Amino acid sequence: SKARHHKWDVEYVYWKPDCLEGVVIGINGQFPGPTIRAKAGDTVVVELKNKLTTEGVVIHWHGIRQLGTPWADGTAAISQCAINPGQSFEYRFKVDKPGTYFYHGHYGMQRSAGLYGSLIVDAADGDKEPFKYDGEFNFLLSDWWHQSISAQEVGLSSIPFRWIGEPQSILINGRGQYNCSIAAKYMEGMNTCGKMASPQCRPEVLQVLPNKTYRLRIASSTALASLNLAIGGHNMVVVEADGNHVQPFTVTDMDIYSGESYSVLFTTDQNPSSNYWISIGVRGRLPNTQPAIAILNYRPNTPSKIPSSAPPVTPAWNDYAHSKSFSYKIFALNGSPKPPSVSNRRVSLLNTQTKVNGYTKWAINNISLTLPTTPYLGAIKFGLKNVYDEEKPPEGFPEDYDVMHPPANPNSIQGNKVYKFDFMSTVDVILQNANALSGNVSEIHPWHLHGHDFWVLGYGDGRFTDKDVAKFNLKNPPLRNTVVIFPYGWTALRFVADNPGVWAFHCHIEPHLHMGMGVIFAEGVERVGNIPKDALSCGVDATIMTNGTHHP
Ligand SMILES: O=C1O[C@H]([C@@H](O)CO)C(O)=C1O
């Protein structure tokens, strides 16, 4: 195994993500950031310099569990202090499992400003993944707004509340085409992109040869949009989800929620004299965004040969039965690690849209998350007092809460309590969805857990009841790090609290997290090894780290 060294400068740059010029947070002048490629067992080292002039920054390595390095998880105020303008910080962590991952900013709403890139881990030398292919491609998906993140944040924290609205464009590897498309002739009201075209917004072309099998890696860093991807005329076999192998299954289209990653295999078995469209459309919210388009180019056709059939059409945005049928087909590959058969503790988390002093927020068991000024990792390890709310957070919610209707009392409080788990205990989490503030609305929320993979034991409609435990899948539940709750439904997951550290668990929709939709988990913090001083040089932690007065 090797150390993979990277030196990054993070700064705003002018860019044309969807052919219109704006500013993005670039890395080394690039958007999206450079792809990190490593082999299982390698150590990734990123020496990051914050060249943003007025904002701190951190980077989260999404899907990497940070076994033994909880200070490298890149969550501001949780695992480390934000890196100040002009300062540098070294991330150093092991990648232990092959898979498709990505990284992104985890401070304020910087992910929405374009701070993300791919992280791909290949099998260690001599190891093989349990499927074969002749070539591979990578799609990092995102959504893009023309309004800056500062304007977005002001709207979210104003009275009256101003929602960010639907994205202007969906981007594939940072490229989209606002209000125009190379598939214009198939799309109502669309122009071709002639005048606007810039190399920075040129559609992706996947060049393939007939009768071969390719791996397409897909990860979603969207701030809001749930997506559906289809390759015209081609089936896809799903083989990987969030860096874990799944029992292969075949689909004609697939959903991808923010925070998820997949690998699919497709075989170029169609008429080779044609090219084909790949399209990616919005699901789960009334779309107001054109689908993103890429071209599957059968060589030796030219990439500019317009496909002879129309781009695949995304299922209706509110066809939740279709989305569920995809999620319900995902099982662990035979031979994958199985969950413990019983759990030691169950936490039920009710997701509600609420108000705090007139501000619109999201709350979990009536608490809307705010982060402390001293990162939890140091605060808990050093037993600091009065830096976060010390009481236990609620493990459930009232029996009579009606998940099908808006809250009778929509007022919540803000807080930053921690769910502390016994080291090595088995924890079940029931994520319960509910109606939002207005009637007849319940949204999709993709929940992402840091520091762990979890088993997805089951999903259901309506309110979770004790009887549902009997239906848990303990035979072949998939391991994931992100899972959705469907509107008015629940999702059950299980994990082992085996990774000393403090771990965020939150909705991966960027404005929802910003509005408080998350909780903090912690386990075995007393076992955390020596935390690099640079990680905790802020708040009350700073005094401890510089005086060396702590006795761990
Ligand atoms: O958090 C959200 O706020 C809006 C809407 O509920 C109120 O404008 C929306 O669609 C969200 O996902």
PDBQT file of the ligand as one rigid body, heavy atoms in Angstrom, charges set to zero:
ROOT
HETATM    1  O1  LIG A 601     -37.347  22.965   3.285  1.00  0.00    +0.000 OA
HETATM    2  C1  LIG A 601     -38.122  23.238   2.386  1.00  0.00    +0.000 C 
HETATM    3  O2  LIG A 601     -38.872  24.393   2.318  1.00  0.00    +0.000 OA
HETATM    4  C2  LIG A 601     -39.631  24.344   1.103  1.00  0.00    +0.000 C 
HETATM    5  C3  LIG A 601     -41.093  24.435   1.383  1.00  0.00    +0.000 C 
HETATM    6  O3  LIG A 601     -41.483  23.404   2.254  1.00  0.00    +0.000 OA
HETATM    7  C4  LIG A 601     -41.487  25.747   2.034  1.00  0.00    +0.000 C 
HETATM    8  O4  LIG A 601     -41.276  26.792   1.158  1.00  0.00    +0.000 OA
HETATM    9  C5  LIG A 601     -39.280  23.062   0.490  1.00  0.00    +0.000 C 
HETATM   10  O5  LIG A 601     -39.773  22.635  -0.625  1.00  0.00    +0.000 OA
HETATM   11  C6  LIG A 601     -38.382  22.439   1.264  1.00  0.00    +0.000 C 
HETATM   12  O6  LIG A 601     -37.827  21.259   1.001  1.00  0.00    +0.000 OA
ENDROOT
TORSDOF 0
